[in-house]
Amino acid sequence: MTELLTLTQTLEAIAACSDDGQVWERHAWVHASDGDARQARFWLAGHDAEDEEDADGVHPFAAAHGLTHYLEGATFADVLSVQKRQQPFSTVDDYARALDHYSEEDAFLERPGLSMAYGDAPQEELARARAEGLSPGLYAAFDLTLETVEPAQRKAAASLVAEIQALSVGEALAQVRALPLAVACNIDRAASDHLQARFAAIGLALQVTGYRSFPWQPTR
């Protein structure tokens, strides 16, 4: 990806990954212009960008736009994750402060009043975030529910549910007969897509409830 991004666009690009592993695969380094994170422009460089760097480790695109290495992609995601856990309803400005603090102090910004350093937000705040469609972590999360199964499809559905949930076929069949059935909760995008495809292969559609990364994003 060779383009300049605002902070909001950068946050959303990082959070669009399924998990930390995908961040590492896609975004080796985050480069940034000078100044605070709220006003800076960013570039997400993949691992292949290192092949184009000069002897001083400067990429031509970064040099042309006055960018320097800001944080490794995985570290950038870690800063966002800690901020999200501490303060689920963080704004872009909150994330900017957390990033600036880390880049200057090499330490996560701690939210005052938590019971332990870098811990989770209070339970009532986490519950409200869930109710308002925010994922518990940095990345989007999904709940999958099986709501309708025709009698002729019950055996196939029970066999698949038994495999996924490590149940006997008899136990799974009882659950399939007593719909709705929560197939999976709080799973990442890749796992959600995989399970939906497996049920689609036997002619069944799952009800998907999505939870977004940031409060300014549209509800799913």
N, C-alpha and C positions, 0 to 999 in steps of 0.2 A: 504494500500500500504506500504509494508515493504521493502523498497529499498532506497539506497542513490541516489540522483539526483544532477546533476550539476545545476547551476543557470539557464541556458537556458532551461533545461528540466523542472525545477520548474516553470518558467514563463509560459511555454507552457501548463503545466498541469493545472495551475490555470485558464489560459485563455480558456482552452478547456471546461470549464463549460458554461452553457447557460447564467447564470446571478449570481448576488450576493447571491441569495438564495441557488443556487446549490453549490456555494463555501462553504457556511456555512454547508450544509448537508454533503459534502464530506470531507472537510479539516478543522478540528477543530483547529489544531495548525501546524505551520511550525517550525520544529526544525532545527538547523544549527550547524556546527562545528565552531570553533573559526576562527577569521580572517575576512577579508573583504568579502563582498558578492560575488565578482567576483571569488574568489578562494575557497569559502566554499563549503561544501557538505550539502545537505538538505534532510529532511525527512518530508513528508506530513502525518500527523497522523490524523486518523478519530476520531470521538467521542468515539468509542468503545475502543480506546487505553488507555483512562483514567482508564478503569477497571483494567488494568495490571500495572499501576504505583504503586511504593512503597509508604511508608508513607511520603517520601519527595517529592513526585510528579515526580519521575524519572522512565521512562519506560525502561525495560531491553534492548530494541534495541538501544535506545538513549545512555544508559550507555555504551554499548558495542562498540559504534562508536564515543564516545566523543562528543555527541550532547547535546545541551541545548535548552530550549524553546527560540525561536527567536521572532516570532510574531504570533498572532492569524491569522488563515487563512483569515478571513474577513478583518482584518487590512492590511495584506500583499496585498490583492487584491485592497484595497483602495489606497495604495501607488502606485501601478502600474497604476490604473485608473487616478489618478491625474497627474502622469508623462506623460501618454499617451495623456491626454487632452491638456496639456501644450506643448508637443513636440511629435507630431504624429510619426515622424520618429526616435524615440529614439532607440538607440542601446542597446545591452546587458550591456555594460559599463554604459550607462546612467541610466538604471534601477538599476544597482548595486549601483551607487552613491546615487540614491533616497532612496533605501532601507537602506544603511548605515547611511544616514543622519537621517532618521526616527528612526532607532534603537538607535542612539546616542542622538538625540535632542528631540525625541517625537514630531516631527513636520514635515510636508511635505516640501520637497525641492521646493523652488519657482524659477521659471524661470525668470530671469531678463528681464525687458522690457514689460511685460504684463500689460494691462491696469488695472487689478485688481488682487489681490493675488490669486494664484491657479486658475486663469481663463483659458479660452480656448486659443489655439494658434491663431494667426492672420487668418482671413478668407481665404486669398489666400493660406496659408499653409494647412488649412483644406480641401480646394477644391482640391489641388494637391494630398493630401492623398487619398481622395475619388476617384479621377481619376486613381490613381495607385493601387486601390484595397484594401485600408486599411479601417477597420471599424472605426466609429467615437468614439466608446468606447473601453473598454478593450476586450470585447468578440466579437466573430465573428458575423457578421450581414448578412442579406440576403434580396434581393429583389425578389419578385415572380411575374411573368408576364404570363398572359394567351394569347397565340399567335395564336392558331388554335382551332376552334370549328366547327364541322360538323353541317349543318343545323338541323339535327335530335336531336342534343344535346343542342341546344341553350336554350330551355325552362328550362332544368335541370341546365345548367350553370347559367342562369339568376337568378333562384331561389336561388342558393347558393351564388352568388355574392350579391344579394339583402340582404341576411341574414348577410353576413360578413361585408358589407359596410353600413348597415342600410339605404338602398335605397328601393324605391318601385320596384316591379318586372318590371314595364314598364321602369323605368330609367335604371335598370340593363340590361334589354334586349337591350336597345339602345346602351349601352356600349359594350355588347357582340357582337353586329353586327358591331361595329366600332373598331375591334381589331387592334393592341394589347391593352390589358387592364392591367394596373398595379394593381394587386390584393393586394399586401402589399409591403411596403418599410421599410427597416432598422429594420427588426424584428429579434429576437434571434433564436437560433437553434431549441429550442423546439417548438416555434410557427411556424417556417418554416416547420418542420416535420409534425406538426398537420394539417396545411393547405394543404400541398401536399397530405397527406393521404385522406383528405376530397374530394379533386378534383379527386384523383385516384379512389375513390369509385364510382364516376359517369362516369368513363372512360376517364378522361381528365388529361393530363400532364401539369405541369407548368414549364416554363423556370425559372431556378434558377440562380441568380447572387450572388456569395458569396464575402464577404469582410473579409480579414484575420486580425488577431490581430496585428501581428508584421511584419515589413518590410523584415525580413530575411526568413519568411515562404514562401513556393511556392505559386504562384497565384492560385486561384481556377478556 
